[in-house]
Each structure stands twice: as C-alpha cells, then as structure tokens.
Amino acid sequence: MFRSRSKEEKAAVTSVSADLSTQSRDPQAPKGRPTPKRSEAQTQRRRASTTPTDRKTAMKRQREARRADLAKQREALASGDERYLPVRDKGPVRRFVRDYVDSRFCIAEFFLPLAVVILVLSMVRVGQLQNIALLLWLGVIVLIVVDSIGIFIRLRKQLAERFPDSPKRGAVAYGLMRTLQMRRLRLPKPQVKRGERP
C-alpha cells in the first residue's frame, strides 16, 4: 500500500523534472544575473576551496581580516586615502566639507582649551574671577553659536553651487562636528593649510 504510493510520487516527480529539462529557454531571454568575469569566478572557486571546515580557524581568519581592514582604515585616516576611508568620510562632498572646515579658523575648535581656563577661573575663591569666568562662558557660547551659524549658511551655499546633483544629506552637520575638534586631533587629517581655499 505504501510502496505503490511512493512509486507513483517518484514517477510524477521524474516526469515533471523531465518536462522542465526538455523545455527550451529563449537564447535572448536574460538569465537573471550577469555572467561573472573569469578572474571573479576563479577567486570564488579559490575562496570556496580555502574555506576552513572548523569554526575556530574561521573565527581566527575573520579576526585577522578585521584587523587588516582596521589597519588600512587608520592609515587612510592619517593619509587621506579615499579607498580605505570609513563610509561616513568617503566621497567628493565629504572631502570638500573637510577641506572647507580645515581651511579656516573656527572658534568652536578652541572650546576645550577655553573651557579648561574658564573652569580653573571659576574654582578660584575670588568673587571677581568667578564673575569673569561666568561672562567668559556666555561669551564663548555666543561666539561659537554665531560662528557655527555662519559656517552652516556658507557651507550650504558652497555645496549647492559645487555639487548640485550629488546627495548632500548630513554633509553640513558633518562639517559642524569637525569644527568642534581641535585641528591636530581631526581625523581624517587636514589636507589643506589654513587660508587655502578648497
């Protein structure tokens, strides 16, 4: 009883597969994916043959590959090599924003040293110095806000002129965040001198 049913199912499956294999495909019809280049196919074959069978060696290789990628990224951040930069720093728009910010003096980049000075002044137990420290805080914050608004407006205008068709989402915010870092500590390292126009 069970044998006859399984034989019938096998016969049905083989007849269906035979029908599918005999159907001819139109030679002009696309196959759904591009034909890989020979070099790509060879590297895929090599990769398939060199994949480790045990989990430990696979994890070790993965860690080594990650370390190599991070080392390349660090070198690229120091040298400005576009090929290995992180995704947030890649592209001509981001490069222009970095050069635009690096080519000028920004008050925000001096915030940390000024904050230390103001903090020391506010800890001194002299009333006049504490009042001066409070006024300095207010003055520094107002100057940073005014400077940031000016950079925001000018940078947006420059990006609209130079890259009318490129996506510019987040580029101005990226530039404003860069102004908050001291010039020596910026990554990727500045590629232009102060006063140079990008």
N, C-alpha and C positions, 0 to 999 in steps of 0.2 A: 504494500500500500504506500509506504513512504518512498520506496525506490522509484516507483513509476512517476510520482510527482516530481522528485528531484531530477529525474532524467528529462522530463518534459520541460522543466525550467532551464536546464542546461541547453537543451535543444533550442529553446526560444532565445536565450542569450547569444548563442553562437550564430543563429540566423540574423539577429539584429546587428551584431558586430560585422558579420559578412556583408550585410546590406550597406552599412556605413563605410566599410572599406572599399566597396565597389563604386560608391558614388564618386563621381569625378568633381574636383574643385576647379572653378574657373581660374585659368592661369593669371588673369588680370586682377582677380579679387585680392584684396590685402589680407595678409595673414594675421594682422593684429599687432605686430611688433616689428621693429626694424631688424634687418639682418646684422648681427654683430660683426665688427671687423675681426680679421684673423688674429691680430695681437690681443684683442679683448677676449676672444674665445680661448686662446692659449693661456692667458693669465687666469681665466676662470677655471680651466682644467687643472692648471698647476695648483691653484688655491684649493681646489677640491681634493687633490691628491695629498696636499701637505696639511690638511686639517687634522688636528690631533684627535685621537679617539677618547682619551680620558679627560675628565673635567679639570683636573689640576693643571695640566700643561696648557689647556685652552685659556684658563684664567691667567696664567703666568704670561702667555703671549699677549693677551688683551691688556694687561697692566703695562707691559713693555711698550706696546703700541701707543697707549695713552701717554706714557712718559715722554716718548719721542715726539708726539704731537704737541704736548705742552712745552717741551724744549724749543720746538720750532716757533711756537707762538711767542715765547719770551724773547727769542732772538728777533722776531718780526716786530714786536712792540718796541724793542730798542733801536732797530734799524729803520723801521717804517716800511718793510717789505710787504706789499699788498697781498701776496699769495697766501701767507700764513697768518694774517691778522684774524682776530675773532670776528664773528659776523657783525657785531654792533659797530665795528670800526672800518668795515670794508666799503669800498665804492668811492667814486669821484666826489659825491656830495659830502660824505663824511670827511674826506681828505680836505676839501675846500673849507669846511667848517673848522677843522683843526687848524689849518693854516691861517684862517681869518682871525681866530681867537689868539693864536700864538704870536701874531704879528703886532699886537697892540698891548698896551698896559691896561690891566683891569684892576679895579680896586678890590674886587672880591678875592683875588689871589693873595692879597696881603691880610686877609681876615684873621688867619690863625696867629701870625706874629702879633698883630694888633690886639687880638683877644688875650694873649698872654700878658702883654704890657698892661692892658686895662684891668685884668684880674689882679695883677700884683698891686696896682694903684688902689684898687678897691679894698684890698686886705690890710693896707696901712691904716692905722687907727687915727689918722688925721682927717677931720671933717671936711676940710677944703679939698684934699686929694680925692676923697670919696665922691664929692660933688663933681670934680673934674672927670673922674672915671665914668660917672653916670652920663655926663654930657658927651664924653667921647664915644660911649656905647651908642647913644642915639645918633650922633653924627656919622659914625661908621656905618650903621644900619641904613640910614637915609642915603648916604653916598652909594652904598652897594646896590640898593634898590633902584636909584636913578640911573646908575651906570648899566645895570642889567637891563632896564627898560630900553635904554639907548641901543645896546648891543642887540637886543631882541628885534627892534624895529629895523635897524640897518642890515642885520644878517638875513632877515626875511626878505628884504628888498633885493639884496645881492643874490640870494638863492633863486628868487623869482626871475631875475634877469639872466643869470648864467645857466640855470637848469630848468627851463620852462616845462619840459616834458618828463623829467625824471621824478620819481617819487621822493618827496622830501619829508615824509612823516617822521617826527621825532628828531629831526636834524637840529632845530633851533634849541630844543631842550638839551640835546647832546652838547651843543656849544656852551650853553649856560652852565652846565655841570662842569665842563672843562675849565671855565673861568674860576671856579671855586678852588681848583687845585693850584698849588704853587708850581711855577713853571718848571722847576727842576724835577718835580715829582710826577709830572704828567706822563701818561702812557697812552698811546704811542708817543715817543719822544718828539719834541718840536722839530720840524724840518725847516722852518724859516726863522730868520732873525727878527728882532723887534724893529718895527719901522718898515720892513719889506711888505709889499702888497702882494697877496696871493693871486 
